[in-house]
Amino acid sequence: MKLKHHFAIFVPVLSFLLLNCDYFVDFEPPEVKIHSPASGEKAFGSVEIIVEASDNKKLHHVELYLDGRMVKKSWSGSFTYIWDLTETNRDAQHIIKAKAFDKEGNWSETEVKFFGYGKPPSSPTLLSPANGSVFADPTPRLDWSDVPLVHRYELQIDDNSNFYSPVLKDTSIKNSSYTISTALADATYYWRVRARYTGGNWSNWSSVWKFTVDTTGPMAPNLISPANGTATNQNTPTFDWSDVSGAVEYQIQVADNNTFSSPKIDRFGLTSSTYTTTSPFTDGTYYWRVRAKDNLNNWGGWSTVWSFTIDTQGPPVPNLISPANGSTTNDNTPTFDWSDISGAVEYQIQVDNNSNFSSPERNQVGLTTSTYTPTSSLSDGTYYWRVRAKDNLNNWGGWSTVWSFTIDT
């Protein structure tokens, strides 16, 4: 019973001494890991090798072997080593081996196998948008050639060809295309792409291409005719406006209100700076405006709005005064008189010996007053006469009633 009691005390004490005293023998080897590259990975150019080792007591050193050749002996448990595969100048399977040793001479090892490419990838070839192109899309899709076996691409876009301060830089692109998500401002931009293998070097940059984003439409046209606020009796007027530099198309709107909520005319596709309507307007006031489009389909702003009035109605019919209807006179150069007409700028009188006025004896136009005296004598007989008026838009009003008189000398 007494021996058993002493043995129970001896076992834990011995265990403590074995684990904590450097004078006791250690039979447990260190642990070593290669974190990068991964086994089976494809690596190109230069490879970053990451090694980590640890021991339950004290690590002594770690040895690194590349294809059987020791290249590093480290007294630290963790280290990084860069292997430049371009030194091999060949593509092949490579073996990385790490050995870790503790102070007691215990050791362990691990290895990874990977396929290494001695040269960096070839440079991508830019495809679209074409070099020097101009377009109105502020979020274009950029496309370049696939580079075999690459891990990712880097894209740079800058408004300066030296790329000192790129407006866009992305080093994590997996595919050979990229669509810009944030709209670019109107400007000329330069872009380039390069490729990288997994764990390897970047390729050289592609050639530098440029494109221009233009979302601004042409200048607004200047309206010419019909002049603003004017009236016309032409119910199929010709609209005219200034040519706009860079314009490939015009749009005209004509409405009976200045909001253009329901245009009478809304015509696209006009390639010249004039337009003549084919359907007559009814009398009234109209509003019109024009805008231009460039070859990138950017519409410019509307012109100022002008108005015009269609008036095809002539003045009222004059009232005849003298010679009185049915009267007789011995004056063979009688004075004809009729009422003044508001808005009239001209009168026309016809005098004939036939009531149908098929061959008037007198047919005088251009009269600016409401009287007329023939300069040559009329022969004896019965005559018929009538008058009409014209306004400043050249609209003739209707003929007056027909009166008759007789000359008897």
PyMOL commands that set and color helices and strands:
alter all, ss='L'
color gray80, all
select helices_A, chain A and resi 2-20+85-87
alter helices_A, ss='H'
color red, helices_A
select strands_A, chain A and resi 31-36+42-44+46-54+59-66+69-74+78-84+92-102+107-117+126-128+133-135+141-144+152-158+168-173+177-179+187-196+209-213+223-225+230-232+238-241+249-255+265-270+274-276+284-293+306-310+320-322+327-329+336-338+346-352+362-367+371-372+381-390+403-407
alter strands_A, ss='S'
color yellow, strands_A
deselect
rebuild
show_as cartoon
